[in-house]
Amino acid sequence: MKKAAALRYNKDKEFAPRVLAKGQGKSADNIIKIAQLHNLPIKKDEDLMELLSKVEIDKEVPAALYKAVAEVFSFIYKTTNKS
């Protein structure tokens, strides 16, 4: 079953990224549609998604996931800052 999560990170206000939304099935489809409507980059990573699905909504990502989440944010930065 398809799963999706939305993350937010404001380095000036937050210590770590937060899970804004998560879901599976139709909820995952809605998260993806909203991201597409707002031209937000989407990164597929089933292993990370499985771990993020255990984090409560509006909670910071645990330190054990920092490296994996940093790779996602690096992908987003590279995707949105192309020349």
C-alpha positions as CSV (number, residue, x, y, z in Angstrom):
1,M,0.0,0.0,0.0
2,K,1.3,3.5,-0.9
3,K,2.5,5.6,2.0
4,A,3.5,9.3,2.1
5,A,4.7,11.9,4.6
6,A,5.2,15.6,4.5
7,L,8.1,17.2,6.3
8,R,8.9,20.7,7.4
9,Y,12.1,22.3,8.6
10,N,12.6,25.9,9.6
11,K,16.2,26.1,10.8
12,D,15.5,29.4,12.5
13,K,12.7,28.1,14.6
14,E,13.1,24.4,14.9
15,F,15.8,22.1,16.2
16,A,14.9,19.3,13.7
17,P,12.5,18.6,10.9
18,R,8.9,17.8,11.8
19,V,6.4,15.4,10.3
20,L,3.5,17.6,9.1
21,A,1.4,14.9,7.6
22,K,1.5,11.2,6.9
23,G,-0.8,8.6,5.6
24,Q,-1.4,5.5,3.4
25,G,-3.7,4.7,0.6
26,K,-6.1,7.6,-0.2
27,S,-4.5,9.8,2.5
28,A,-1.1,9.2,0.8
29,D,-2.6,10.1,-2.6
30,N,-3.9,13.3,-1.1
31,I,-0.6,14.3,0.4
32,I,1.1,13.7,-3.0
33,K,-1.6,15.7,-4.8
34,I,-1.2,18.6,-2.5
35,A,2.6,18.5,-3.0
36,Q,2.1,18.4,-6.7
37,L,-0.4,21.3,-6.7
38,H,2.1,23.5,-4.8
39,N,5.0,22.3,-7.0
40,L,6.8,20.8,-4.1
41,P,9.5,18.2,-4.8
42,I,8.6,14.6,-4.1
43,K,11.3,12.0,-3.1
44,K,10.5,8.3,-3.1
45,D,12.2,6.4,-0.4
46,E,10.2,3.4,0.9
47,D,12.6,2.5,3.7
48,L,12.6,6.1,5.1
49,M,8.8,6.2,4.7
50,E,8.4,3.1,6.8
51,L,10.4,4.7,9.6
52,L,8.7,8.1,9.3
53,S,5.3,6.4,9.5
54,K,6.1,5.6,13.2
55,V,6.7,9.3,14.0
56,E,3.7,11.2,15.4
57,I,2.3,14.1,13.4
58,D,3.8,17.5,14.4
59,K,6.7,15.7,16.2
60,E,10.4,16.2,15.4
61,V,12.1,13.5,13.4
62,P,14.2,11.4,15.8
63,A,18.0,11.8,15.8
64,A,18.4,8.3,14.4
65,L,16.8,9.5,11.2
66,Y,18.7,12.8,10.8
67,K,21.1,11.4,8.1
68,A,18.3,9.9,6.0
69,V,16.2,13.1,6.3
70,A,19.2,15.2,5.5
71,E,19.6,13.3,2.2
72,V,16.0,14.1,1.4
73,F,16.5,17.8,2.1
74,S,19.7,17.7,0.0
75,F,17.7,16.2,-2.9
76,I,15.1,18.9,-2.5
77,Y,17.7,21.7,-2.4
78,K,19.4,20.3,-5.6
79,T,16.0,19.9,-7.3
80,T,14.7,23.4,-6.5
81,N,18.0,25.3,-7.1
82,K,18.9,24.1,-10.6
83,S,20.5,26.6,-12.9
